[in-house]
Amino acid sequence: MKSIVKVSGLVLMAAASGLAGDLTPELQAKFIKILANNAGSAGRVACANPALQEELGKIGVANDPSSRVAWASSEAEAKSLKSAGKMVICGKLEWLAAGGSIALVEEGGKPQIYLHMGNIATSKVILSDAIIKIGKRL
């Protein structure tokens, strides 16, 4: 329940800020932290994106290439991280087909979480029921 409250609060905050286009690195970092915590990778995420690394560091999430949870900044990176057995979080819905497990996107001024259940299962990372309930399944 605590996770749903945190995610719901972030959704309201993002909607109030009137986001357009991709989510900001700050907002992405907050969602990534919640997702990593729910996936059993508390405080650690594999991330090669310098701007996102900085935002993750500000909120106490370490860049750890050995983490089972990873951020992909490109379609090629999503594919590579999936083949390494990681649960891949990305910022583009179309990258789910390349290997992304979760896409964090903006729709109608609000953040949305999309889940690719097959890629999540392949990663062998278990997400909490709270995340499964709020995400849109593909």
N, C-alpha and C positions, 0 to 999 in steps of 0.2 A: 504494500500500500504506500509506503514511504517513497518508492521509486515513481509511482504514478503521480503523486503530489509534486515531486521535483520536476518531472517532465511536463506536467500540466502547467506549472508555474513558468517554465521556460517558454512554452508555447504562448502563454498570455503575454509574457514580456516581449517576445519577438513580434507578436501581432501588434502590440502597442507601439513598437518602434517603426512600423510601416516598412519592413524589409522588402526589397525588390531584388529579383535575381537570386544568385547563390547566397547561402547563409554566410554571415561574417565569420572569420576565423575564431573570434571570441565565442560566438554562439555554437559553432561547430565543436569547439573544445569542451564546452559544458555538456553537450549531448554525448560526445565521445567518452567523457569521464563517467557519466551515468551508465552508458552501455558497457564500458570496460568493467566497472564495478559489478554490474549485473551478470557479466560473463565470467566472473571469478578472476579477473586480471586487475584487481584494484591497484590503482596508482601506477600502472605500466601499460604503455601502448607503443608499438613499433610505428614510427612516423618519420619520413624523410623530408617532409615539407617544413622549411625553416620558420615560416610565419606561424604555422600551426604548432610546431614544437615550442615556440616562444609562449603562445597562449596556453598550451597544456602545462608548461612549466609554472606559469603564474598561478595555476589552480592546483598545483601539487601532483601533476601526472608526469612521470619520468618517461623519457624516450628510451625504450628497451627493445632492441631488434629481436630479442628472443621471446618477446611476449606473444601469446597466442592470438591477441587482438591487434589489428594493424589498420592504419589509415592509408588509403590509396589516393594519390594525387593525379593519376592518369589511368586510362583503360589498360595500358600495358602493365602498369604496376599492380592493378587489381588482379590481372591474370597471373602474374608472377607470385604475388602473395598468396593467392588461392592454391597454387601448385606447391607452395611451401607449407600448406596445411593450416593457414591462419584464417580467422574470421575477419573478413575485410569490410571495413566501413569506408564509404566513399560519398562524394558530394554530387554525383550524377546518376540519375535513374538508369540511364542506358548502360552504365558500367556493371550493373547487376548481371547482365548476360555474359560479361567477360570474366566474372569471378567474384564480384562484390556480393557480400552477404547482407549488408544493410546500407541503404542510401538515405542520407539526410538531405532533403531538398526543401525548397520554398515553393509553396503553392498558394496562390491567392493571398499573399502577404503573411502566411503562417508556415512554420516549419512542419514537415511531414516526415515520418519514418516509414520506409518501405523495407520489407523483409523478403529475401529470396530464401525460402525454407530449404531448398535443396542444397544451396551453398552453405547455409548455416549447419545443416546436418553433416556435410562433407568435412567441415572444420572440426567437428566433434566438440565444439564449444556449446555449453548449455546456457541458454538465456532464461532469465526468470519469466514466470508467467505474466508479470506486469508488462514487460516489454512486448511479449507476444500479443497481449491483448490490445495494446495501443497502436502497434504497427500495422500497416496495410500489407497483406501477404500477396506475393506474386507467385 
